[in-house]
Amino acid sequence: MQKHSQDSLVRDRARTASNKPTLKALSFFSGCMGLDLGLEQEGIEVLLACEVDTAARKTIETNRPDMALIGDIRNYSANEIREKARLSEKEDIDVIVGGPPCQAFSSAGKRQGFNDERGNVFLTFIDAIVKLKPKFAVIENVRGLLSAPLTHRPHEMRGGNYPPLSQEEQRGGALLYITRQLKEAGYGVSFNLYNAANFGSPQQRERIVIICSRDGEKLPYLIPTHSEKGLYGLPKWRTLKEALEGLPKDGHRFVKFPQKRLKYYRLLKPGQYWRDLPVELHQEALGASYHAGGGKTGFYRRLAWDRPSPTLVTHPAMPATDLAHPEEDRPLSIQEYKRIQEFPDDWIIEGSLLDQYRQVGNAVPCSLGRAIARMLVNYLNGVESKVFQDFPYSRYLKTDDVSWELDVLGKSDSINVKQLCLF
């Protein structure tokens, strides 16, 4: 790979100087900047973005022309990253954020973990954190990271006369390795699996967020602003109807459903899916998928007005993960995608329509970025974190650092007195 080469028309550039006194962040695997927008909305200045995707780089260039922009993280030393961000060796970096490519850990993929090249980029990111020494580091990823091994042993080489799986080959080996690397560098580490709907997003999107503090302290979990049923004195989850309120009806850009599928959609009401079709049409509608396992909840799925959206995906019209408008006979438009991910209407997403869906579908909801920023700012200002005992941060159990370690290792070195009241 040629040093600092880039296939994109958008060239790498250094940051335009600014004298604003505020927390400073560097963003990696920036995409179309959902996480970064959330940080900015809470007063954190993002100095640098790092992205290799051509369309996403154009999106960053268009919306943040003064921001430093670099390409493949593997092509830059820590000093070169500082130079691009116009930071001297003596200047502190307040925050580093990033969501390394998650396909290597996705439960829908082959789960190669760090055997996958994308997994190796994850390790490069951890190495950059250790060398750049920010006050805080934030790592966002998919739920599959909680169970992914560090190294993958083929199934035909397990059991029988083969040796037992090593700790690196066992469930959770990747996350264990990552957190130990950061702890050995002096960082306090906490993590949890968070549903973005609990932080004001009109979308049920679950992501693991790892938060690291250079002072060695284990930081508190994010503070929810909403709850599903309005418990804990919090407002209820935001709905799709609220998210799309005021959006012009004309000018929507969207892909189309195949004509043969439209006849089934025309029989469904908001919030319904294939099981709500007449029984005699079930097998006809699903075809070969009818005999597949699982609940198949994404087939012929019309979204409900009075609920948050399901997790946005990179294409709204794939048969198993349909995201159909509640009433119109079409998938969600890119304008609706942006609203659900909480991008401003004037935030320009560059590239083809499929490029735009992919960028927004992969983004971190802005509200989750805001929740991360609020927690960091409160910690720096000495504001005591509010604790919601037994709060259901996600649909799953044993996903916080303490209970996860107890489950995977049978012990935990992450127990913090301030967090004991959570259990």
C-alpha positions as CSV (number, residue, x, y, z in Angstrom):
1,M,0.0,0.0,0.0
2,Q,1.5,3.3,-1.1
3,K,2.2,5.8,1.7
4,H,-0.8,8.1,2.2
5,S,-2.3,7.2,-1.2
6,Q,-6.0,7.7,-1.6
7,D,-8.4,6.6,-4.3
8,S,-10.8,9.4,-3.5
9,L,-11.1,12.7,-5.3
10,V,-11.0,14.3,-1.9
11,R,-7.4,14.7,-0.9
12,D,-6.0,14.6,2.7
13,R,-5.6,18.0,4.2
14,A,-4.6,19.6,7.5
15,R,-7.0,21.5,9.7
16,T,-7.6,25.2,9.4
17,A,-6.4,26.9,12.6
18,S,-8.9,27.9,15.2
19,N,-8.6,29.7,18.6
20,K,-11.8,28.4,20.2
21,P,-11.1,27.2,23.8
22,T,-13.0,23.9,24.0
23,L,-12.5,20.2,24.3
24,K,-10.8,18.8,21.3
25,A,-11.5,15.4,19.7
26,L,-10.0,13.3,16.9
27,S,-12.4,11.1,15.0
28,F,-11.5,7.8,13.3
29,F,-13.7,5.7,10.9
30,S,-15.8,8.8,10.8
31,G,-18.3,7.9,8.1
32,C,-20.8,10.6,7.5
33,M,-20.1,11.9,11.0
34,G,-23.2,11.0,13.1
35,L,-21.1,10.4,16.3
36,D,-19.1,13.6,15.6
37,L,-22.1,15.7,15.2
38,G,-23.3,14.5,18.6
39,L,-20.0,15.6,20.1
40,E,-20.2,19.0,18.4
41,Q,-23.7,19.6,19.6
42,E,-22.4,19.3,23.2
43,G,-19.5,21.6,22.7
44,I,-16.7,19.3,21.7
45,E,-14.7,20.4,18.7
46,V,-13.7,17.7,16.3
47,L,-10.3,18.6,14.8
48,L,-9.7,15.7,12.5
49,A,-11.7,13.0,10.7
50,C,-10.2,9.7,9.3
51,E,-12.1,7.9,6.6
52,V,-11.2,5.8,3.5
53,D,-14.6,5.5,1.8
54,T,-14.8,7.8,-1.2
55,A,-18.4,9.0,-0.8
56,A,-18.0,9.5,3.0
57,R,-14.9,11.6,2.4
58,K,-16.8,13.8,0.1
59,T,-19.5,14.1,2.7
60,I,-17.0,15.3,5.3
61,E,-15.4,17.7,2.7
62,T,-18.7,19.2,1.9
63,N,-20.0,19.7,5.4
64,R,-16.7,20.4,7.3
65,P,-14.3,22.0,4.7
66,D,-12.0,23.3,7.5
67,M,-11.6,19.9,9.3
68,A,-8.4,17.9,8.8
69,L,-9.1,14.8,6.8
70,I,-6.8,11.7,6.5
71,G,-7.3,8.3,4.9
72,D,-6.3,4.8,6.0
73,I,-5.3,4.8,9.7
74,R,-2.6,2.2,9.0
75,N,-0.7,4.8,6.9
76,Y,-0.1,7.4,9.6
77,S,2.1,7.6,12.6
78,A,1.0,9.3,15.8
79,N,3.2,12.3,15.0
80,E,1.7,12.6,11.5
81,I,-1.8,12.5,12.9
82,R,-0.9,15.3,15.3
83,E,0.6,17.3,12.4
84,K,-2.6,17.0,10.4
85,A,-4.7,18.1,13.4
86,R,-2.2,21.0,14.0
87,L,-1.5,19.8,17.5
88,S,2.0,20.0,18.9
89,E,3.5,17.1,20.9
90,K,2.9,19.0,24.1
91,E,-0.8,19.7,23.4
92,D,-3.2,17.3,25.1
93,I,-5.8,15.5,23.0
94,D,-9.0,15.5,25.0
95,V,-10.9,12.7,23.2
96,I,-10.4,10.1,20.5
97,V,-13.5,8.5,19.1
98,G,-14.0,5.8,16.6
99,G,-16.2,2.9,15.4
100,P,-13.8,0.5,13.6
101,P,-15.3,-1.7,10.9
102,C,-17.7,-4.0,12.6
103,Q,-18.3,-6.7,9.9
104,A,-15.5,-8.8,11.4
105,F,-17.6,-9.1,14.6
106,S,-21.1,-9.0,13.2
107,S,-23.3,-11.9,14.2
108,A,-24.6,-11.8,10.6
109,G,-21.1,-12.3,9.2
110,K,-18.5,-15.1,9.4
111,R,-17.2,-13.9,12.7
112,Q,-13.5,-14.0,11.7
113,G,-12.7,-11.4,14.4
114,F,-9.0,-10.2,14.3
115,N,-8.2,-12.9,11.6
116,D,-10.1,-10.5,9.3
117,E,-8.2,-7.6,7.8
118,R,-10.9,-5.2,9.2
119,G,-10.2,-6.7,12.6
120,N,-6.6,-5.8,12.2
121,V,-7.6,-2.2,11.5
122,F,-9.3,-2.4,14.9
123,L,-5.9,-3.3,16.5
124,T,-4.3,-0.4,14.6
125,F,-6.9,1.9,16.2
126,I,-6.1,0.6,19.7
127,D,-2.4,1.2,19.0
128,A,-3.1,4.8,17.9
129,I,-5.0,5.4,21.2
130,V,-2.1,4.1,23.2
131,K,0.5,6.2,21.3
132,L,-1.6,9.4,21.1
133,K,-2.5,9.2,24.8
134,P,-5.8,11.1,24.8
135,K,-7.5,11.9,28.1
136,F,-10.5,9.8,26.9
137,A,-11.0,7.3,24.2
138,V,-14.4,6.1,23.0
139,I,-14.8,2.9,20.9
140,E,-18.2,2.1,19.4
141,N,-19.0,-1.3,17.9
142,V,-21.6,-4.0,17.3
143,R,-23.0,-6.3,19.9
144,G,-21.1,-9.2,18.3
145,L,-17.8,-7.8,19.8
146,L,-19.1,-9.1,23.2
147,S,-18.8,-12.7,22.1
148,A,-16.2,-12.6,19.3
149,P,-13.0,-14.6,19.8
150,L,-9.6,-13.0,19.3
151,T,-8.6,-15.7,16.9
152,H,-10.9,-18.0,15.0
153,R,-10.3,-21.8,14.9
154,P,-12.2,-23.6,12.1
155,H,-15.0,-25.8,13.4
156,E,-13.4,-28.9,11.7
157,M,-10.4,-28.4,14.0
158,R,-12.4,-28.5,17.3
159,G,-13.1,-31.3,19.6
160,G,-11.9,-34.9,19.2
161,N,-8.1,-35.1,19.3
162,Y,-7.7,-31.3,19.0
163,P,-6.5,-29.3,22.0
164,P,-9.1,-27.3,24.0
165,L,-9.8,-23.8,22.8
166,S,-7.4,-21.2,24.2
167,Q,-8.7,-18.1,25.9
168,E,-8.0,-16.1,22.7
169,E,-10.2,-18.6,20.8
170,Q,-13.1,-18.6,23.2
171,R,-16.1,-16.4,23.4
172,G,-15.2,-12.8,24.3
173,G,-11.5,-13.2,23.5
174,A,-11.4,-10.1,21.2
175,L,-13.0,-7.7,23.7
176,L,-10.9,-9.2,26.5
177,Y,-7.7,-8.5,24.5
178,I,-8.8,-5.0,23.6
179,T,-9.6,-4.0,27.2
180,R,-6.4,-5.5,28.6
181,Q,-4.3,-3.6,26.1
182,L,-5.9,-0.4,27.2
183,K,-5.7,-1.2,30.9
184,E,-2.0,-2.0,30.5
185,A,-1.5,1.4,29.0
186,G,-2.9,2.9,32.2
187,Y,-6.5,3.5,31.1
188,G,-9.6,2.9,33.2
189,V,-12.1,1.0,31.0
190,S,-15.9,0.6,31.2
191,F,-18.4,-0.5,28.7
192,N,-22.0,-1.4,28.1
193,L,-24.4,-2.3,25.4
194,Y,-26.7,0.7,24.8
195,N,-30.0,1.0,22.9
196,A,-29.9,4.4,21.3
197,A,-33.7,4.9,21.9
198,N,-32.8,5.3,25.6
199,F,-30.9,8.5,24.7
200,G,-33.5,10.2,22.6
201,S,-33.0,8.5,19.3
202,P,-36.2,7.6,17.4
203,Q,-34.5,4.2,16.6
204,Q,-33.8,1.0,18.4
205,R,-30.1,0.6,17.6
206,E,-27.9,-1.4,20.0
207,R,-24.2,-0.7,20.1
208,I,-21.4,-1.4,22.6
209,V,-19.6,1.7,23.7
210,I,-16.2,1.3,25.4
211,I,-15.1,4.4,27.4
212,C,-11.5,4.8,28.5
213,S,-10.0,7.3,30.9
214,R,-6.3,8.1,31.0
215,D,-6.4,8.9,34.8
216,G,-7.1,5.2,35.4
217,E,-10.6,5.8,36.7
218,K,-13.5,3.6,35.5
219,L,-16.0,6.1,34.1
220,P,-19.8,5.7,34.8
221,Y,-22.2,4.4,32.3
222,L,-24.1,6.8,30.0
223,I,-27.1,8.6,31.5
224,P,-30.4,7.7,29.8
225,T,-32.8,10.5,28.8
226,H,-35.7,8.3,27.8
227,S,-37.2,4.9,28.7
228,E,-39.5,2.5,26.8
229,K,-42.5,2.9,29.1
230,G,-41.7,6.2,30.7
231,L,-40.3,4.6,33.9
232,Y,-37.6,6.2,36.1
233,G,-39.3,9.5,35.6
234,L,-38.1,9.7,32.1
235,P,-40.1,10.5,28.9
236,K,-41.0,7.6,26.7
237,W,-39.0,6.6,23.7
238,R,-39.3,9.0,20.7
239,T,-41.4,7.6,17.9
240,L,-41.0,7.5,14.1
241,K,-43.9,9.9,13.8
242,E,-42.1,12.5,16.0
243,A,-38.9,12.0,14.0
244,L,-40.5,12.6,10.6
245,E,-42.7,15.5,11.8
246,G,-42.4,18.6,9.5
247,L,-40.5,16.7,6.8
248,P,-41.7,17.9,3.4
249,K,-43.8,15.4,1.5
250,D,-42.3,16.1,-1.8
251,G,-38.7,15.5,-3.1
252,H,-38.0,12.2,-1.4
253,R,-35.4,10.0,-2.9
254,F,-35.7,6.3,-2.4
255,V,-35.1,2.9,-4.0
256,K,-38.1,0.9,-5.1
257,F,-39.5,-2.4,-4.1
258,P,-39.7,-5.0,-6.9
259,Q,-43.2,-4.9,-8.4
260,K,-44.0,-8.5,-7.4
261,R,-43.6,-7.6,-3.7
262,L,-45.8,-4.5,-3.8
263,K,-49.0,-6.6,-3.9
264,Y,-48.2,-7.9,-0.4
265,Y,-47.3,-4.5,1.0
266,R,-50.6,-3.1,-0.1
267,L,-52.3,-5.6,2.2
268,L,-50.4,-4.4,5.3
269,K,-51.1,-1.6,7.8
270,P,-48.5,0.4,9.8
271,G,-46.6,-1.8,12.2
272,Q,-47.5,-5.0,10.4
273,Y,-45.3,-7.6,8.7
274,W,-45.6,-10.9,6.7
275,R,-47.4,-12.8,9.5
276,D,-50.2,-10.2,9.2
277,L,-50.9,-11.2,5.6
278,P,-53.7,-13.7,4.9
279,V,-52.4,-17.1,6.0
280,E,-52.8,-18.5,2.5
281,L,-50.3,-15.9,1.2
282,H,-47.5,-16.6,3.7
283,Q,-45.6,-19.2,1.8
284,E,-46.2,-17.5,-1.5
285,A,-44.9,-14.2,-0.2
286,L,-41.8,-15.6,1.5
287,G,-40.9,-18.2,-1.1
288,A,-37.9,-20.4,0.0
289,S,-37.4,-18.2,3.1
290,Y,-40.7,-19.6,4.5
291,H,-39.0,-22.8,5.6
292,A,-35.9,-21.0,7.0
293,G,-35.5,-20.8,10.8
294,G,-35.9,-17.7,13.0
295,G,-38.7,-15.2,13.4
296,K,-38.2,-13.5,10.0
297,T,-39.5,-10.3,11.5
298,G,-37.9,-8.2,8.8
299,F,-39.8,-9.7,5.9
300,Y,-42.5,-7.4,4.5
301,R,-42.1,-5.0,7.5
302,R,-44.0,-1.8,7.6
303,L,-42.8,0.5,10.3
304,A,-45.1,1.7,13.0
305,W,-45.8,5.4,13.6
306,D,-46.0,5.0,17.4
307,R,-42.7,3.2,17.9
308,P,-39.0,4.0,17.3
309,S,-37.7,2.7,14.0
310,P,-35.9,-0.6,14.0
311,T,-32.2,-0.5,13.3
312,L,-31.5,1.2,10.0
313,V,-29.5,-0.9,7.6
314,T,-27.4,-0.1,4.6
315,H,-30.3,-0.8,2.2
316,P,-33.9,-0.5,3.1
317,A,-35.4,-2.9,0.6
318,M,-33.5,-6.2,1.3
319,P,-36.1,-8.9,1.8
320,A,-35.0,-10.0,5.3
321,T,-34.5,-6.4,6.6
322,D,-37.3,-4.4,4.9
323,L,-37.8,-0.9,6.2
324,A,-41.1,0.1,4.5
325,H,-42.8,3.4,5.1
326,P,-45.8,3.0,7.4
327,E,-48.4,3.9,4.8
328,E,-46.8,4.5,1.4
329,D,-45.8,1.6,-0.8
330,R,-42.1,2.3,-0.8
331,P,-39.0,1.9,1.4
332,L,-37.9,4.7,3.7
333,S,-36.4,7.6,1.7
334,I,-32.9,8.9,2.3
335,Q,-34.5,12.1,3.9
336,E,-36.3,9.8,6.4
337,Y,-33.1,7.9,7.0
338,K,-31.4,11.2,7.9
339,R,-34.2,12.2,10.3
340,I,-34.1,8.8,12.1
341,Q,-30.4,9.1,12.6
342,E,-30.9,12.7,13.6
343,F,-28.8,14.5,11.0
344,P,-29.9,18.0,10.3
345,D,-32.0,18.3,7.1
346,D,-29.3,20.5,5.6
347,W,-26.5,18.0,6.3
348,I,-25.4,16.9,2.8
349,I,-24.8,13.2,2.2
350,E,-22.7,12.8,-0.9
351,G,-22.5,10.0,-3.5
352,S,-25.1,7.9,-5.3
353,L,-28.4,7.0,-3.6
354,L,-27.0,3.6,-2.6
355,D,-23.9,5.4,-1.2
356,Q,-26.1,7.7,0.8
357,Y,-28.1,4.8,2.3
358,R,-24.9,3.0,3.2
359,Q,-23.4,6.0,4.9
360,V,-26.5,6.9,6.9
361,G,-27.4,3.3,7.7
362,N,-23.9,2.8,9.2
363,A,-23.9,6.0,11.2
364,V,-24.0,6.4,14.9
365,P,-27.2,8.2,16.0
366,C,-26.4,11.8,16.9
367,S,-28.1,11.4,20.3
368,L,-25.7,8.6,21.3
369,G,-22.8,10.9,20.5
370,R,-24.5,13.6,22.7
371,A,-24.8,11.2,25.6
372,I,-21.2,10.3,25.3
373,A,-20.1,13.9,25.2
374,R,-22.3,14.8,28.2
375,M,-20.8,12.1,30.3
376,L,-17.3,13.1,29.5
377,V,-17.9,16.8,30.2
378,N,-19.7,16.0,33.4
379,Y,-16.8,13.9,34.6
380,L,-14.3,16.6,33.8
381,N,-16.4,19.1,35.7
382,G,-16.8,16.9,38.7
383,V,-20.5,16.5,38.2
384,E,-21.8,13.3,40.0
385,S,-23.3,10.9,37.5
386,K,-26.9,10.0,38.1
387,V,-27.6,6.3,38.6
388,F,-30.7,4.5,37.4
389,Q,-30.7,1.2,39.3
390,D,-31.4,-1.8,37.1
391,F,-32.0,0.3,34.1
392,P,-32.4,-1.9,30.9
393,Y,-29.8,-0.3,28.7
394,S,-30.5,-2.9,26.1
395,R,-32.5,-6.1,25.4
396,Y,-29.7,-8.3,26.7
397,L,-28.2,-9.3,30.0
398,K,-24.6,-9.5,31.1
399,T,-23.4,-6.8,28.6
400,D,-21.9,-4.3,31.0
401,D,-18.2,-4.7,31.9
402,V,-18.7,-6.1,35.4
403,S,-21.3,-8.8,34.6
404,W,-19.7,-9.6,31.3
405,E,-16.3,-10.3,32.9
406,L,-18.0,-12.4,35.6
407,D,-19.8,-14.3,32.9
408,V,-16.8,-14.8,30.6
409,L,-14.0,-15.1,33.2
410,G,-15.8,-16.1,36.4
411,K,-14.3,-13.0,38.0
412,S,-14.1,-9.2,37.5
413,D,-11.4,-6.6,38.1
414,S,-13.8,-3.8,36.9
415,I,-16.0,-3.5,39.9
416,N,-16.3,0.1,41.0
417,V,-18.0,1.1,44.2
418,K,-20.0,3.8,42.5
419,Q,-21.4,1.2,40.1
420,L,-22.2,-1.6,42.6
421,C,-25.7,0.0,43.1
422,L,-26.5,-0.9,39.5
423,F,-26.8,-4.6,40.3
